[in-house]
């Protein structure tokens, strides 16, 4: 018989079984997320984290850059405290409003196309 809906009880039962399985395999809750003192298995490498570098990489790959924008988003990472969040929102609105502050924006959006055949 197949269930037509997933109930809270089913979710809890599944979570309990997954926890049991993890314990049997020797996985402990302290080992799920890396600690600050541990080396990451996959090191982080930054290759395209500035607008200029991203443009160079796209053009170097033979793509035409149609749009390249820097922008700041709402600071959800500061939602732990109303004052921190309010200051973050003020910062976001300030740097998005004035083009002279574009260098302080941390998010990049690029639209690039493969060039079509020459007519």
Secondary structure in CASP SS format (residue, H / E / C, confidence):
PFRMAT SS
TARGET T0000
AUTHOR 0000-0000-0000
METHOD secondary structure of the structure
MODEL  1
X C 1.00
X C 1.00
X C 1.00
X C 1.00
X C 1.00
X C 1.00
X C 1.00
X H 1.00
X H 1.00
X H 1.00
X H 1.00
X H 1.00
X H 1.00
X H 1.00
X H 1.00
X H 1.00
X H 1.00
X H 1.00
X H 1.00
X H 1.00
X H 1.00
X H 1.00
X H 1.00
X H 1.00
X C 1.00
X C 1.00
X C 1.00
X C 1.00
X H 1.00
X H 1.00
X H 1.00
X C 1.00
X C 1.00
X C 1.00
X C 1.00
X C 1.00
X C 1.00
X C 1.00
X C 1.00
X C 1.00
X C 1.00
X C 1.00
X C 1.00
X C 1.00
X C 1.00
X C 1.00
X C 1.00
X C 1.00
X C 1.00
X C 1.00
X H 1.00
X H 1.00
X H 1.00
X H 1.00
X H 1.00
X H 1.00
X H 1.00
X H 1.00
X H 1.00
X H 1.00
X C 1.00
X C 1.00
X E 1.00
X E 1.00
X E 1.00
X E 1.00
X E 1.00
X E 1.00
X E 1.00
X E 1.00
X E 1.00
X C 1.00
X C 1.00
X C 1.00
X C 1.00
X H 1.00
X H 1.00
X H 1.00
X C 1.00
X C 1.00
X C 1.00
X H 1.00
X H 1.00
X H 1.00
X H 1.00
X H 1.00
X H 1.00
X H 1.00
X H 1.00
X H 1.00
X H 1.00
X H 1.00
X H 1.00
X H 1.00
X H 1.00
X H 1.00
X H 1.00
X C 1.00
X H 1.00
X H 1.00
X H 1.00
X H 1.00
X H 1.00
X H 1.00
X C 1.00
X C 1.00
X E 1.00
X E 1.00
X E 1.00
X E 1.00
X E 1.00
X E 1.00
X E 1.00
X E 1.00
X C 1.00
X C 1.00
X C 1.00
X C 1.00
X C 1.00
END
